[in-house]
Amino acid sequence: MKQILIIDDEHQVRSVLKDMLEREGFNAIVASDGKEGMDLFNKEPADLVITDILMPNKEGTEVIRELGKLYKCADYCNFWRWANFCKNSH
């Protein structure tokens, strides 16, 4: 089962996205800010990260940059566009 990490500081957004994704058969985990999100990702790497951009403690842009530096390939989504952040093509 594919695992998706949702990072957003708004509880309602996290809850709605988690419910929708789990109904579609994904395993969804949630974090309330970028720091918590990176901690979760480092413990349980996700196949996809959905992140808000403006959050306390660590913004989504910082999360995206860190994932790009730490991992060869990390898929991510922010609420403005989908992107595949890979150094090497599959």
Backbone torsions as a table, in degrees:
resi	resn	phi	psi	omega
1	MET	NA	132.3	178.8
2	LYS	-71.5	138.4	-179.8
3	GLN	-106.5	133.1	-179.6
4	ILE	-121.8	129.8	176.7
5	LEU	-100.2	124.4	178.0
6	ILE	-107.2	123.4	179.2
7	ILE	-120.1	114.2	178.8
8	ASP	-158.0	141.6	-179.3
9	ASP	-82.4	-5.7	178.0
10	GLU	-99.5	118.4	-177.0
11	HIS	-55.9	-44.1	-176.6
12	GLN	-63.0	-40.3	178.5
13	VAL	-64.0	-47.3	178.1
14	ARG	-57.9	-45.2	-176.7
15	SER	-64.4	-46.2	-179.6
16	VAL	-64.0	-47.1	-180.0
17	LEU	-62.9	-43.2	179.6
18	LYS	-60.1	-48.1	179.7
19	ASP	-60.5	-45.6	-179.7
20	MET	-61.0	-46.9	-177.2
21	LEU	-67.9	-39.0	178.9
22	GLU	-67.7	-34.6	174.8
23	ARG	-62.5	-29.1	179.5
24	GLU	-87.8	1.7	174.2
25	GLY	97.5	10.2	178.0
26	PHE	-92.7	155.4	170.3
27	ASN	-93.2	115.1	-177.1
28	ALA	-111.5	131.1	173.8
29	ILE	-119.6	152.7	-173.1
30	VAL	-127.3	152.3	175.3
31	ALA	-139.3	147.4	-175.1
32	SER	-93.0	-4.9	174.5
33	ASP	-162.3	173.6	-175.7
34	GLY	-64.5	-35.3	179.0
35	LYS	-64.5	-49.4	178.0
36	GLU	-61.6	-39.4	178.8
37	GLY	-61.0	-45.1	178.6
38	MET	-66.5	-38.2	176.3
39	ASP	-60.4	-44.9	178.1
40	LEU	-64.1	-44.4	-178.9
41	PHE	-61.0	-39.4	-179.8
42	ASN	-68.4	-28.5	176.9
43	LYS	-83.3	-41.1	-177.1
44	GLU	-135.4	84.8	-178.6
45	PRO	-54.6	135.0	-179.1
46	ALA	-98.4	155.7	175.2
47	ASP	-77.6	-26.3	-179.6
48	LEU	-147.3	141.1	174.9
49	VAL	-117.0	126.9	173.7
50	ILE	-109.6	119.7	-175.0
51	THR	-131.7	143.1	167.5
52	ASP	-75.1	165.4	179.8
53	ILE	-98.7	-54.4	-176.4
54	LEU	-91.0	108.3	-178.9
55	MET	-145.6	158.9	174.8
56	PRO	-74.6	165.1	175.7
57	ASN	69.9	-46.2	175.2
58	LYS	-161.7	123.4	-178.8
59	GLU	-76.6	161.0	-180.0
60	GLY	-59.4	-34.8	179.1
61	THR	-64.3	-35.7	177.1
62	GLU	-67.4	-39.8	177.6
63	VAL	-60.6	-47.1	-179.2
64	ILE	-60.8	-44.7	178.1
65	ARG	-61.5	-44.6	-179.6
66	GLU	-63.4	-43.5	178.7
67	LEU	-61.3	-40.2	179.0
68	GLY	-64.7	-33.5	179.8
69	LYS	-80.3	-37.3	-173.4
70	LEU	-83.8	-28.3	-173.7
71	TYR	-127.3	143.6	179.8
72	LYS	-59.0	-39.8	-177.9
73	CYS	-142.3	125.9	174.4
74	ALA	-136.6	119.8	176.1
75	ASP	-81.4	141.6	177.7
76	TYR	-148.0	161.4	177.1
77	CYS	-139.9	133.2	166.6
78	ASN	-112.3	177.0	-173.1
79	PHE	-77.7	3.4	177.3
80	TRP	-106.1	-26.7	-179.0
81	ARG	-164.7	160.3	173.3
82	TRP	-96.2	146.4	177.5
83	ALA	-152.3	155.6	175.1
84	ASN	-117.3	115.0	-171.8
85	PHE	-99.5	74.2	-174.9
86	CYS	-118.7	140.0	174.2
87	LYS	-82.2	-34.9	179.6
88	ASN	-118.1	141.2	177.3
89	SER	-76.6	155.0	-178.4
90	HIS	-84.0	NA	NA
